[in-house]
Amino acid sequence: ALIHKTVRVKPQLYFSKVSS
């Protein structure tokens, strides 16, 4: 899914969203 792609391209952004 998109989440996997995002975490691969920008893991920092993904973690930031999860943390929020």
A tleap script that builds the chain and sets N, CA, C and O, in Angstrom:
source leaprc.protein.ff14SB
mol = sequence {
  NALA LEU ILE HIE LYS THR VAL ARG VAL LYS
  PRO GLN LEU TYR PHE SER LYS VAL SER CSER
}
set mol.1.N position { 0.844 -1.214 0.000 }
set mol.1.CA position { 0.000 0.000 0.000 }
set mol.1.C position { 0.872 1.254 0.000 }
set mol.1.O position { 2.100 1.180 -0.045 }
set mol.2.N position { 0.204 2.403 0.052 }
set mol.2.CA position { 0.943 3.674 0.011 }
set mol.2.C position { 1.845 3.830 1.224 }
set mol.2.O position { 2.962 4.337 1.118 }
set mol.3.N position { 1.359 3.394 2.365 }
set mol.3.CA position { 2.146 3.549 3.595 }
set mol.3.C position { 3.527 2.904 3.431 }
set mol.3.O position { 4.543 3.491 3.803 }
set mol.4.N position { 3.551 1.704 2.875 }
set mol.4.CA position { 4.825 1.011 2.696 }
set mol.4.C position { 5.744 1.825 1.791 }
set mol.4.O position { 6.944 1.929 2.045 }
set mol.5.N position { 5.182 2.389 0.755 }
set mol.5.CA position { 5.982 3.175 -0.183 }
set mol.5.C position { 6.538 4.415 0.524 }
set mol.5.O position { 7.704 4.773 0.356 }
set mol.6.N position { 5.690 5.053 1.305 }
set mol.6.CA position { 6.116 6.263 2.004 }
set mol.6.C position { 7.222 5.953 3.007 }
set mol.6.O position { 8.230 6.656 3.070 }
set mol.7.N position { 7.028 4.907 3.780 }
set mol.7.CA position { 8.023 4.558 4.791 }
set mol.7.C position { 9.356 4.234 4.123 }
set mol.7.O position { 10.423 4.461 4.694 }
set mol.8.N position { 9.280 3.704 2.918 }
set mol.8.CA position { 10.513 3.363 2.200 }
set mol.8.C position { 11.180 4.633 1.648 }
set mol.8.O position { 12.398 4.791 1.721 }
set mol.9.N position { 10.367 5.519 1.102 }
set mol.9.CA position { 10.908 6.759 0.526 }
set mol.9.C position { 11.316 7.723 1.632 }
set mol.9.O position { 12.413 8.282 1.603 }
set mol.10.N position { 10.426 7.918 2.610 }
set mol.10.CA position { 10.750 8.866 3.704 }
set mol.10.C position { 10.321 8.268 5.038 }
set mol.10.O position { 9.250 8.596 5.548 }
set mol.11.N position { 11.139 7.404 5.600 }
set mol.11.CA position { 10.816 6.762 6.881 }
set mol.11.C position { 10.585 7.780 7.994 }
set mol.11.O position { 9.728 7.591 8.857 }
set mol.12.N position { 11.356 8.855 7.961 }
set mol.12.CA position { 11.209 9.885 9.012 }
set mol.12.C position { 9.798 10.448 9.004 }
set mol.12.O position { 9.177 10.596 10.056 }
set mol.13.N position { 9.294 10.759 7.823 }
set mol.13.CA position { 7.950 11.340 7.718 }
set mol.13.C position { 6.928 10.338 8.239 }
set mol.13.O position { 5.999 10.698 8.962 }
set mol.14.N position { 7.113 9.079 7.862 }
set mol.14.CA position { 6.170 8.047 8.295 }
set mol.14.C position { 6.147 7.950 9.820 }
set mol.14.O position { 5.079 7.947 10.433 }
set mol.15.N position { 7.317 7.871 10.417 }
set mol.15.CA position { 7.382 7.769 11.877 }
set mol.15.C position { 6.754 8.997 12.526 }
set mol.15.O position { 6.084 8.898 13.553 }
set mol.16.N position { 6.976 10.130 11.923 }
set mol.16.CA position { 6.421 11.380 12.470 }
set mol.16.C position { 4.895 11.294 12.504 }
set mol.16.O position { 4.258 11.719 13.467 }
set mol.17.N position { 4.331 10.743 11.448 }
set mol.17.CA position { 2.864 10.634 11.389 }
set mol.17.C position { 2.372 9.638 12.438 }
set mol.17.O position { 1.361 9.874 13.100 }
set mol.18.N position { 3.077 8.548 12.584 }
set mol.18.CA position { 2.668 7.529 13.563 }
set mol.18.C position { 2.772 8.096 14.977 }
set mol.18.O position { 1.929 7.828 15.834 }
set mol.19.N position { 3.806 8.871 15.199 }
set mol.19.CA position { 4.016 9.459 16.533 }
set mol.19.C position { 2.913 10.452 16.865 }
set mol.19.O position { 2.441 10.523 18.000 }
set mol.20.N position { 2.514 11.207 15.869 }
set mol.20.CA position { 1.473 12.227 16.099 }
set mol.20.C position { 0.226 11.580 16.664 }
set mol.20.O position { -0.761 12.267 16.926 }
savepdb mol mol.pdb
quit
